[in-house]
Structure formats: structure tokens, C-alpha cells
């Protein structure tokens, strides 16, 4: 089962990025090409009945599997980046994290009005970053079709924050 493979491979890093946080590090997965391929297939299979025109990945770990997932779904990939990283005209959204605040951006021409977007990231925690990404997508006249994550930290209730944008929330491993 994919969930047990992910859980066996993910590394817990205590007190990162600050004391009291146990960071779920997915980088050991990247050493396992077969597991990476299984993850992309498992993510894609969860989305088989969802209409998706674009995959939007959130910096930076959403870039690890987001482009492969977009390729597998045969749709474009759009990066959502930290402020100041994109070269063209952007829109931005501020948000709070479990351990601070941040700003994300996307290009003003990243999406077309009416496009249906899958937002992908490696992990769903409290949902702050993903809500901000959802707001960016809506600012551009597109809609959120679904969310996909490798890991969901269900005890932080991030899914509850996303449901007003889309109730199609998928993950491969839950803690």
C-alpha cells in the first residue's frame, strides 16, 4: 500500500523549523525512483473523475511532484512562488503559517478565466499556504477543482479551511 511505503520513507525532523515542530521531510522519497513513480500514479488515480485544466504547485516542495503530476494528467503546470521570485507581473497573497507569516505570488497571466485548477503541495498542515494559493487562483478568475497532497496532518484540521474552495481534498498518507 502506498501509504505505508510513504510513512516508512518519510523522515521526521524534530524541532524544525522551530522548537516543538516535527517536520515531515519527504526528501528521502526522492532517492526512490520507483516510489516517486508510484506516488505520481496514485495521485493521478485519485483525480480520475475530477475535471482539471491546470496543476498549480506551491513552492517549493509542490514543485517536486507537481510538474510530473501535470504531465501525467496532460495539463499545464503553474508555479506559485514566494514573493519576489517570479520575473513577470504578479499578483500576491499574504498568509500566516504555524510559525510566522509569508507572501506568495503567481504571474498575472498564469491562468485563464474559467480554468479548473488542481492545487498540489507535498503536505497539508493548517492550510494557510493553500488557502492563500486558492485566493490567488480565484483572483485570476479560475476555480479550484481539487487539492492533492502526499501527506496530510489531519490533527491540524487543514481540510476544514479548504472546503469552502473545494471539497475534493486528496492525500496519500495521513498522520
Buried (B, 14 or more C-beta within 10 A) or exposed (E): EBEEBBBEBBEEEEEEEEEEBEBBBBEEBEEEEEBBEBBBBBBBEBBEEBEBBBBBBBBEBBBBBBBBBBBBBEBBBBBBBBEEEBEEEBBBBEBEEEEEEBEBBBBEEBBEEEBBBBBBBBBBBBBBBBBBBBBBBBBBEBBBBBBBBBBBBEEBEBBEBBEEBBEBBBBBBBB
